[in-house]
Amino acid sequence: MKQAFDKGFFAPLPVLIIGSYDEKGTPDAMNAAWGGQAGMTQISVSLSGSHKTTANIKLNREFTVAYATADQIAACDFVGIVSGNNMENKLEKCGFTVTKSDKVNAPIIDQLPVAIECRVIEIQEEFNETRIVAEIVGLKADENVMTDGKVDYSKAGFVIYDTVTKCYRAVGESVAAARSVGKKFDIV
Ligand SMILES: Cc1cc2nc3c(=O)[nH]c(=O)nc-3n(C[C@H](O)[C@H](O)[C@H](O)COP(=O)(O)O)c2cc1C
C-alpha cells in the first residue's frame, strides 16, 4: 500500500552548471537543480535573487548551461556552495577554466564536455525567486563524448541530483528505446 505525504519532490533533477559574466567580464558559475526543458527549444531555471549568477543574467540576458559530470563532481559541487559575490576567483579555486562562447556573451567551462548557449526570453520575479525562460541558441560538445556526430550519454558521464538523500547519482544504462518499446501493447 502507498503511504501518503503532505509534501512532495520532483525527480529526477538535473545538475546544471550555469555560466555567466559580470559587468567586469569576470566569469562565474553556479550549480542549479531547479531547471528543465520548457518546450521544444526553451529552458527554464529557477534562481535565488541573491546569487551573483542571477544579477549577471539580468545584466547580459545571455548564459550557458553545462551538464555536470562525475569526473568533475567536486568542482561542480563547489560552485554550488560558494558565491562569486564572496570569492572573485571562484572558478580558478576549483580548477575550472573558461572559453568565451562565440554565440552568447557567456563563458563555456572547458572541463565540462557539453554546454548549451542560452538567450533570455522572459524573467519572472516572485519574492526572492527569479524564474528565467531562455531560448537555446547553440550547443558545444567535446568530440570525445560524441558518437557519429551526436552527444553520447554513455560517454558523457552526466549526473543527476537526488533530493531525498542529497547526493549526485550517475546517469545509468539505457533500459529501452523510447517511442518504441511501448509499441508491444499496440494490439490494433
Ligand atoms: C546540488 C545543488 C543544487 C542547487 N540548485 C539551485 C537552484 O536550482 N537554484 C538556486 O538558486 N540555487 C541553487 N543552488 C545554490 C547555488 O548554486 C549557490 O548558492 C551558489 O553559490 C550561487 O553562486 P553565485 O552567487 O556565484 O551565482 C544549488 C546548489 C547545489 C549544491
The ligand as an SDF file (V2000), in Angstrom:
LIG
                    3D

 31 33  0  0  0  0  0  0  0  0999 V2000
   23.0570   20.4740   -5.7850 C   0  0  0  0  0  0  0  0  0  0  0  0
   22.7840   21.9540   -5.7460 C   0  0  0  0  0  0  0  0  0  0  0  0
   21.6740   22.4470   -6.4350 C   0  0  0  0  0  0  0  0  0  0  0  0
   21.3850   23.8070   -6.3970 C   0  0  0  0  0  0  0  0  0  0  0  0
   20.2880   24.2600   -7.0850 N   0  0  0  0  0  0  0  0  0  0  0  0
   19.9960   25.5880   -7.0610 C   0  0  0  0  0  0  0  0  0  0  0  0
   18.8790   26.0740   -7.8080 C   0  0  0  0  0  0  0  0  0  0  0  0
   18.2080   25.3380   -8.5650 O   0  0  0  0  0  0  0  0  0  0  0  0
   18.5850   27.4050   -7.7070 N   0  0  0  0  0  0  0  0  0  0  0  0
   19.3220   28.2560   -6.9300 C   0  0  0  0  0  0  0  0  0  0  0  0
   19.0060   29.4460   -6.8710 O   0  0  0  0  0  0  0  0  0  0  0  0
   20.4220   27.8190   -6.2480 N   0  0  0  0  0  0  0  0  0  0  0  0
   20.7730   26.5210   -6.3060 C   0  0  0  0  0  0  0  0  0  0  0  0
   21.8820   26.0710   -5.6260 N   0  0  0  0  0  0  0  0  0  0  0  0
   22.7080   27.0120   -4.8570 C   0  0  0  0  0  0  0  0  0  0  0  0
   23.6980   27.8480   -5.7080 C   0  0  0  0  0  0  0  0  0  0  0  0
   24.3940   27.0400   -6.6550 O   0  0  0  0  0  0  0  0  0  0  0  0
   24.7290   28.5260   -4.7780 C   0  0  0  0  0  0  0  0  0  0  0  0
   24.0590   29.3730   -3.8600 O   0  0  0  0  0  0  0  0  0  0  0  0
   25.8480   29.2680   -5.4950 C   0  0  0  0  0  0  0  0  0  0  0  0
   26.8500   29.5570   -4.5540 O   0  0  0  0  0  0  0  0  0  0  0  0
   25.4420   30.5700   -6.1910 C   0  0  0  0  0  0  0  0  0  0  0  0
   26.6030   31.0940   -6.8030 O   0  0  0  0  0  0  0  0  0  0  0  0
   26.7390   32.5880   -7.3490 P   0  0  0  0  0  0  0  0  0  0  0  0
   26.2900   33.5310   -6.2500 O   0  0  0  0  0  0  0  0  0  0  0  0
   28.2140   32.7310   -7.6640 O   0  0  0  0  0  0  0  0  0  0  0  0
   25.8720   32.6970   -8.5550 O   0  0  0  0  0  0  0  0  0  0  0  0
   22.2210   24.7100   -5.6630 C   0  0  0  0  0  0  0  0  0  0  0  0
   23.3580   24.2080   -5.0020 C   0  0  0  0  0  0  0  0  0  0  0  0
   23.6400   22.8390   -5.0570 C   0  0  0  0  0  0  0  0  0  0  0  0
   24.8800   22.3270   -4.3530 C   0  0  0  0  0  0  0  0  0  0  0  0
  1  2  1  0
  2  3  1  0
  2 30  2  0
  3  4  2  0
  4  5  1  0
  4 28  1  0
  5  6  2  0
  6  7  1  0
  6 13  1  0
  7  8  2  0
  7  9  1  0
  9 10  1  0
 10 11  2  0
 10 12  1  0
 12 13  2  0
 13 14  1  0
 14 15  1  0
 14 28  1  0
 15 16  1  0
 16 17  1  0
 16 18  1  0
 18 19  1  0
 18 20  1  0
 20 21  1  0
 20 22  1  0
 22 23  1  0
 23 24  1  0
 24 25  2  0
 24 26  1  0
 24 27  1  0
 28 29  2  0
 29 30  1  0
 30 31  1  0
M  END
$$$$
